[in-house]
Amino acid sequence: MAYFDHGASSWPKPGPVVDAVVRALTELGGNPGRGAYALALASSRAILEARRACATLLGVPDTRDLLFQSGCTAACNLMLKGSLRPGDRVVVGSMEHNAVARPLAHLARAGVEVVVVKADPTGLVDPADVEREVGAAPTRAVVCQHASNLTGTVQLIGDLADIAHEHGALMLVDGAQGAGHLDVDLASLAPDAYATSGHKGMLGPQGIGLLYLVPGLELEVQIEGGTGGGASDSLEMPAERPDRYEAGTANTPGIVGLGAAAALLKAEGATLRAAEAELVRRLHEGVLAIEGFRVLGPPPGVPRVPIVTVVHDTLDSDRIAYELDRAYGIAARAGLHCTPWAHETVGTLECGAVRFGVGWGNTAEQVDTVLSALRELAS
C-alpha cells in the first residue's frame, strides 16, 4: 500500500515511537502520580521526560504550561469552552475543522456571538479582514487554525496574534496540522492557547494530544476527578498546572510515545520537512499537468503543509478514491474531511475532494505511482 492519508493520521510510526510505546506497556505498569513505589515513580518520570521533549520541540519555556489531552479535539474543546462565556464575542476564520466549528456552534447556542471571516479562494484568512471585525466591537478571542487540513494553507498566526492582542483579545489556535509539519516556536508565535494532535505531523500514537496555555490564562475546567498532584481530600481541582487540566489516569503509552516522537522531530525535523516539501512539489506539479484535475489551496511555490487535495472536472471524488484503493493500492481520503466550512469557502461543498496527505515514509516512487494512477483514471 502507498499510504497518503497522513493528514488524518501518520503511519507507519517511526521505530523509536513504537519502541517507546512497547516499553510503556511492558515496563511502566504503575499508575503515574498515584503511588510512591518504584513502578509508579518510573511512570511519572517517563511522563515528565516526555513533557520536556514536547516543550523543547514546540518552544515552550515552562513545561507546566503544556497539557496532555486525549487528542486535538479534546484540547480544542477545553480551549474554547474553557475561555468563552455567554455574551462574549469571537472572530473565527472560515477554514476551521469541526473540532473548532462544532464547539463554537454549541457556544453560540449558549449566547456566544460567533463572527466568521471568510478566507480567500486559496484558503488564506486575510489579517486585514480579521482586524476589521475585531475592531468593530469588543472581542474576547480570535480563533484560527495554523494550517488547513483541506488546502494545506498556512495561516499568518503571528500577525493574527498581534491583532488580537492589540485589541485585548485572546489568540486561540488549532494546530492539528501545524505541529510537526511546521517549525513551531510557541514563545515567538505568541498564541494564548495552541491545541495540537499527537498522531499527525507529530508522528506519535493516536489518542494523545497537547494544549499549550500562556502563563496567566486559566480556563474553566471541563473534566474533574483524580489527579496526580494536590490534596486528595479536597473536592476542588488543584490550582496548579498541569494537574488542574489532567484529571484521570494518564495515557502513559501515548504520552511516552509522543515524547519519543518529539525527540525524533527535534533531531531530524528539518530533514523530514525538506523531504515532505519536495514530495509535495512533485505531486502538486504532477497533478496540474493532468488534464481535468485542479489542486485546492495555494499555487506551487507558496508554502503549505504537506497536503495536496484534488478535484476533477467530471470524475466523482469518492469514485476516484475507491479506484485508487482497489486498483492501485493507494490510500487517500475523499469526502468533506470533517471541514464543511472549508469546503464551502473553496467551492467544493457539493462535490467533495480527494486529499493526499504526504508524510513519514512516503517516497518519490509512490508519488509517481499516484500520478500514473490519476492519469489513467482521467483518460
Residue, then its C-alpha position, 0 to 999 in steps of 0.5 A: m500500500a502507498y499510504f497518503d492519508h497522513g493528514a488524518s493520521s501518520w503511519p507507519k510510526p517511526g521505530p523509536v515511537v513504537d519502541a517507546v510505546v512497547r516499553a510503556l506497556t511492558e515496563l511502566g505498569g504503575n499508575p503515574g502520580r498515584g503511588a510512591y513505589a518504584l513502578a509508579l515513580a518510573s511512570s511519572r518520570a517517563i511522563l515528565e521526560a516526555r513533557r520536556a521533549c514536547a516543550t523543547l520541540l514546540g518552544v515552550p519555556d515552562t513545561r507546566d504550561l503544556l497539557f496532555q489531552s486525549g487528542c486535538t479535539a479534546a484540547c480544542n474543546l477545553m480551549l474554547k469552552g474553557s475561555l468563552r462565556p455567554g455574551d462574549r464575542v469571537v472572530v473565527g476564520s472560515m477554514e476551521h475543522n469541526a473540532v473548532a466549528r462544532p464547539l463554537a456552534h454549541l457556544a453560540r447556542a449558549g449566547v456566544e456571538v460567533v463572527v466568521v471571516k471568510a478566507d480567500p479562494t486559496g484558503l488564506v484568512d486575510p489579517a486585514d479582514v480579521e482586524r476589521e471585525v475585531g475592531a468593530a466591537p469588543t472581542r474576547a478571542v480570535v480563533c484560527q487554525h495554523a494550517s488547513n487540513l483541506t488546502g494545506t494553507v498556512q495561516l499568518i498566526g503571528d500577525l493574527a496574534d498581534i491583532a488580537h492582542e492589540h485589541g485585548a483579545l485572546m489568540l486561540v489556535d488549532g494546530a492539528q496540522g501545524a505541529g510537526h509539519l511546521d517549525v513551531d516556536l510557541a514563545s515567538l508565535a505568541p498564541d494564548a492557547y495552541a491545541t495540537s494532535g499527537h498522531k499527525g505531523m507529530l508522528g506519535p500514537q493516536g489518542i494523545g494530544l497537547l494544549y499549550l496555555v500562556p502563563g496567566l490564562e486559566l480556563e474553566v475546567q471541563i473534566e474533574g476527578g483524580t489527579g496526580g498532584g494536590a490534596s486528595d481530600s479536597l473536592e476542588m481541582p488543584a490550582e496548579r498546572p498541569d494537574r488542574y487540566e489532567a484529571g484521570t489516569a494518564n495515557t502513559p503509552g501515548i504520552v511516552g510515545l509522543g515524547a519519543a516522537a518529539a525527540l525524533l522531530k527535534a533531531e531530524g525535523a528539518t530533514l523530514r520537512a525538506a523531504e515532505a516539501e519536495l514530495v509535495r512539489r512533485l505531486h502538486e506539479g504532477v497533478l496540474a499537468i493532468e488534464g481535468f484535475r485542479v489542486l485546492g489551496p495555494p499555487p506551487g511555490v507558496p508554502r503549505v503543509p504537506i497536503v495536496t487535495v484534488v478535484h476533477d472536472t467530471l470524475d466523482s471524488d469518492r469514485i476516484a478514491y475507491e479506484l485508487d484503493r482497489a486498483y492501485g493500492i493507494a490510500a487517500r481520503a475523499g469526502l468533506h474531511c470533517t471541514p464543511w466550512a472549508h469546503e464551502t469557502v473553496g467551492t467544493l461543498e457539493c462535490g467533495a475532494v480527494r486529499f493526499g496527505v504526504g508524510w513519514g515514509n512516503t517516497a518519490e516512487q509512490v508519488d509517481t505511482v499516484l500520478s500514473a494512477l490519476r492519469e489513467l483514471a482521467s483518460 
